[in-house]
Amino acid sequence: MTAPQLPIARIVPVVAHAVAVFGDEHKASHWLSTPLPLLENRAPSDLLNSDEGIQRVDELLTRIEHNIFS
């Protein structure tokens, strides 16, 4: 049995936020696919399959955008 898929409309704003934060699609794509210690060594894109994961990635992008560390 596969996990339910979220509508693409829930994921697109997070990807757009990443592009806005990093300045271009290539940098955003790289960040989204890179495992991060802050996410228990998971890539942000791995978390985009749940509402909670989307929120966590979006909050992390906001912290990066506003230079909020920790």
VEXDREN-2710 file (C-alpha; in Angstrom, 1 decimal):
% VEXDREN-2710
k/r/px/py/pz
1/MET/0.0/0.0/0.0
2/THR/1.4/3.4/-0.9
3/ALA/1.1/6.6/1.2
4/PRO/-1.5/9.1/0.0
5/GLN/-0.2/11.8/-2.2
6/LEU/-0.7/15.4/-1.4
7/PRO/-2.1/17.6/-4.2
8/ILE/0.6/19.3/-6.2
9/ALA/-1.0/22.6/-5.2
10/ARG/0.3/22.1/-1.7
11/ILE/3.9/21.5/-2.8
12/VAL/4.2/24.2/-5.4
13/PRO/4.2/27.1/-3.0
14/VAL/7.1/25.6/-1.0
15/VAL/9.1/25.0/-4.1
16/ALA/8.4/28.6/-5.2
17/HIS/9.5/29.8/-1.7
18/ALA/12.8/27.9/-2.1
19/VAL/13.4/29.5/-5.5
20/ALA/12.7/33.0/-4.0
21/VAL/15.0/32.3/-1.0
22/PHE/17.9/30.9/-3.1
23/GLY/17.5/33.1/-6.1
24/ASP/17.2/30.5/-8.9
25/GLU/15.7/27.1/-9.6
26/HIS/19.0/25.3/-9.7
27/LYS/20.1/26.4/-6.2
28/ALA/16.6/25.7/-4.9
29/SER/16.6/22.2/-6.4
30/HIS/20.0/21.5/-4.9
31/TRP/18.9/22.6/-1.5
32/LEU/15.7/20.6/-1.7
33/SER/17.6/17.4/-2.6
34/THR/20.4/17.7/-0.1
35/PRO/20.2/15.8/3.2
36/LEU/20.4/18.3/6.1
37/PRO/21.4/17.5/9.7
38/LEU/18.6/19.9/10.9
39/LEU/16.2/17.5/9.3
40/GLU/17.7/14.3/10.7
41/ASN/19.8/13.9/7.6
42/ARG/16.8/13.9/5.3
43/ALA/16.5/16.0/2.2
44/PRO/13.8/18.7/2.4
45/SER/12.1/17.1/-0.6
46/ASP/11.7/13.9/1.4
47/LEU/9.4/15.7/3.8
48/LEU/7.0/17.1/1.1
49/ASN/4.7/14.1/1.3
50/SER/2.8/15.3/4.4
51/ASP/1.3/18.5/5.6
52/GLU/3.6/18.5/8.6
53/GLY/6.7/18.0/6.5
54/ILE/5.6/20.8/4.1
55/GLN/5.1/23.1/7.1
56/ARG/8.5/22.2/8.5
57/VAL/10.3/22.8/5.2
58/ASP/8.5/26.1/4.7
59/GLU/9.4/27.2/8.3
60/LEU/13.0/26.3/7.6
61/LEU/13.0/28.4/4.4
62/THR/11.5/31.3/6.3
63/ARG/14.3/31.0/8.9
64/ILE/16.9/31.0/6.1
65/GLU/15.2/34.0/4.4
66/HIS/15.3/36.0/7.6
67/ASN/18.8/34.8/8.8
68/ILE/17.4/33.2/11.9
69/PHE/19.9/30.6/13.1
70/SER/19.5/27.6/15.3
END
